[in-house]
Amino acid sequence: MADDEVLVRILLDAEQSETVLDLLEKRYTDETGNRVVVLPVEATMPRVEAEPDPEAAATAGPSPPDEKTPERIGREELYEDIKNGAQLTRTYLAMVALSTVVAAIGLNHNSVAVIIGAMVIAPLLGPNVAVSLGITLGDLQLLRQALVTALAGVAAALVMSVLIGMLLNVDSTLAELASRTRVYPGDIVLALASGCAGALAFTTGVSAALIGVMVAVALLPPLVASGLLLGGGDPTLAMGAFSLFLVNLICVNLAGVTTFWVQGIKPTKWLEKDLAAKATRIAIALSVVLLAVLVSIVVLVREW
């Protein structure tokens, strides 16, 4: 270190990092040359054991609700993890293409095992969770990036599945295809649970790989089924499958936004907090309205 530089290391539990980072940001980050770097720590020797302070516990009293330590990783760490998964890269598009091909083969051969294999490699969790976080934080840059990535993935999967449907002899009576041409109450519950689980996987710092499979189950099969049926010359059933995809997409993002909001994830500055809170409320209300309208249309069309 140079003579005029100071390096300070602070060892914290993951749940404590957001509170400390907020204090450091308010005090030091506006000054030129200061930087906070967050590094993961796998273990320390000797082990760090918390020693309660009886005098502090007796005099402190109950903490206000806003000062409680959140049971999740810090906001900045969460932001970096999710931002990396929202980038539009050639690898992302390649994984979407590969998962689309595998899902199309599985649907056309009525093979559950092959469809599950497609879900494993489908990279759909990252952009959708990033959309939810962008709305919750009122971060327009992250929201735009995530939307572009998500829309590019949807467009790529839909175009590829249409082309595959034009090449294959698509049988719309197959169980795996037919089951994804209508919206059932269980599909809504599955998508809501998937979105909530995806958000929780990121905020708790655990691996999101398996949760990503659950989200992909709600999104990729109906989207690929829609493309296959459209390419195979059955636009009516294709619209039914695409309606299921839209319902699931709205539910996944609605659950993600709600989960982040309930966990108290918000910007640090009061003005940004106010704007983000308004954006979150509007997004939740709009998602509920869109979901209700879409489900109503699907039910009316089914009755006709």
N, C-alpha and C positions, 0 to 999 in steps of 0.2 A: 504494500500500500504506500502511496505517496504521503509526504509529511502533512499535507493539508487535507487528507482524506481519512474518514473513519468508517470502519466496517462493524456493523452490529448484527449479531445473530440472535434470533429469538426462536426457541423451540416450543411449539404449541400443538395441542390436539387439533385435528381438522375442524372440529366444531367451533373452536375458539378463533380461528384465523380471520373470519369476516369482521368480528368486532375490533380486533387489533389493526387490521388493514384499513378500516374506516378511520380509526384514530390517526394512523400514520398519514393517510391521504389528506386529512384536514390540516395537519400540522406541517408536513414536510414536502409533499409532492409539488407544491407550487413554487418551491425554491429551485433554481437552476442547479443541475448536477446531482440532485437526489433521485434515487431509484430504489424501488422495493422489488425484490425478486423472491418468488415463492418456489421452494424446492421440496419435493416429496422426501420423506424420511421413512425408510423401511423399519429400522430398529435403532436403538441406542444402547450402549453399554457404559456404565451399569444401567439397569432399568430405572426409568423415571417413575417414581411413585408419588401420587398426590398426597400431601400432608395437610389435612384441614387445620385451619387456624381457629381455635375456640373463641378467642377474643373478637376476631373479625366477624365470625358467624353470629356472635351474640349482639354486636352493635350494628351490623349491617341491616338486619331486618329483611323482609321480603323484597325482591327486586321488582321494579315496575314491569308490566307486560312487554313493553317495547325493548327492554334491556335483557331479556332472557337469552341465553345462549342457544342458537338454533341447532337442532339435531340434524345437521347436514354439513357438507363441505362449504367452504367460503364462496361468495358470489363470484369473485375474480377467477378462482380455480374452475368453478362451474362454467363460467363464460368461455374460458379458453378451451375446455374440453368439448363443449358443444359447437363452438365456432369452427374448430378443426373438422368436425363432421358435416359441416354445411357448405364446404367448398366444392365448387363444380370443377372436377378434374377428369382427365381421361380415364383414370382408374375407376372413378365413380360410374361413369357412363358404361365402361366395359363390364363392371359388375352388374349393372342394371340389365345390359344386353344379355349377359350369360344367364342371369336368373330368369329373364323373360323366356329365353329358349327352353330352359329346363322346365319352367312352369307350364309352358305351352305343350311340351311333350307329355308331361304328367297329366294335364287336363285331358288331352286328346286320347291318352291311353287309359284314362280312368285309374291312375296309379297314385294313391295317397302318399306312398313313400317318396316318389319322385317329386311330388309337389312340396313335400316337407324339405327335401333337399334344395329346392329353389328358394325356399324361405330362409335357409341358412346363409345363403350368399347374397341375398337381396339387401342393399345398403339404404333402406328407406327410413330407418329410425332417425339418423342424424339430422337431415333437413327438416323433418316434421317437428322434432323437439326444438330445433333452432328457431323455427317459426313461433312456437309457443313462448320461448324465452324472449325473443325479440319483442313480442307483444307485451309480455309482462314487464319488461324493463323500459319499454318505449324506445327501443334502440332501432331506429329506422335502417341503419346500415346493415345490421345483422339480419333484420327482417327481409330487406330486399335481397340480400345474398342468399338466404335460405329459400325464399320464394322462387328465385331464379333456378336454384339447384333442384328444388322439388318439381317445378314445372318441366324442367329439362328431362328429369328422370321419368315423369309421367308420359311426356310426349314420346320419348324414346321407346318406352315399353309398349305404348299403344300402337305406334307405327310398326314396330317389329312384329307384334302379335297379329296385326291386320295382314301383313305380308305372309306370315306363317299360315294364317287361316286361308289365304288364297291358294297356297300350295298344297295344303293338306285337305283330306276329306273329313271335315268337321262333323261329328255326330252330336247334335244338340240334346239327344236323349240320354247321353251318358250321365251318370249320377253326379260326378264331380263338376261337370259343366252346368247341368240343370240346377244344382243346388245354389249356384252363384248367379242366377238370373232373377232372383226375387229377394226382397228385404224381409227378414224375420226379426222379431224382437230380440232374439238371442244374438243376432249379428250386432245390434246396437250395444248390447251389454258387453260383448267381446271387444268392440272397438273402444269403448269407454275405459274398460279395464286395461287394454293395451296402452292407451295414451297415458293413463295414470302410472302404470308400471314403468313405462319408458322414462317419464320425468323423474320418478323416484330412483330409478337405477342411476341416473346421472347425479342427482343431488346427494345420494348416499356414498358415491365414490366407488360403487361396485361395478363389475364388468357388465356392460350393456349388451353383450353378444347374444345371450339367450333371450333377453327381452326384445331385441331386435327381430328375432324370429317371430315372436308373438305379434309385433306390429306389422311385419310383412305378411303374416297370415291374413290380417284384416284388409290389407291394401292390394297386394300384388295379384292374388288369384282372381278377384272380380275384374280387375283392370285387364289382365291378360285374357280372361274369358270374354270380355266385351270385344276386344280386338279380334279374337279367333272367330267369334260368331259374326262380327261385321264382315270380316274377310271371307267367311264361308257363305255369305249371302242371307243372313238372318238378322236384319236390323232391329226388329222388335225385341228379340231376346237380348241382343247386344245392348240396347238401351236399358233393359232391366238390369243387366250386369253392371253397366256404368252407373246406374242409380245406386246400386249397392256400394260401389266404390266411393261415390260422393258422400253417401251417408257415413261410411266408415271413416273417410278422411276428415269430415267435420267433427265426428265424435273423438277421434284421436287427438286433434288439435284442441278441441274444447276441454278434454280431460287434462291435457298437458298444461294449458294456461291456468286452469283452476287449481291444479296441483302446485304449480309454482307460486301462485297467489296465496294459497293457504299456508305454504311454508314460509311466507314472509320474504320472498325474494323481491327486492326493489332497489332502485338507484340510491346513491348516497345523498345527493343534493335535494333539498325540499321541493324545488320547482320541478325537477325531473321526477320526483316521487309523485307529485300531483298529476303531472301529465301521464305518467305510466299507469297510475291507478285509474284514471279516466279511460285510457286506451284499453286496459284490461277489462273494465266493466262493459265498455262498448263491444269489445270482441266477444265476450261471453254472451251478452244479450243477442248480438247478431248471429252467433253460431247457433244458439237455441232456436231463434226464429227461423233460420235457414233449415235447420234440421227438422223442425215441425212442418214447414212448408213442403220440404222434399218428401218426408214420410207421408204426408197427406196426399200429395200427388201420386205417389206409388200405390197407396191404398185405393184411391179413386180409380186409377188405371186398372188395377187388379180386379175391381168389382165390375168394371165395364167388360 
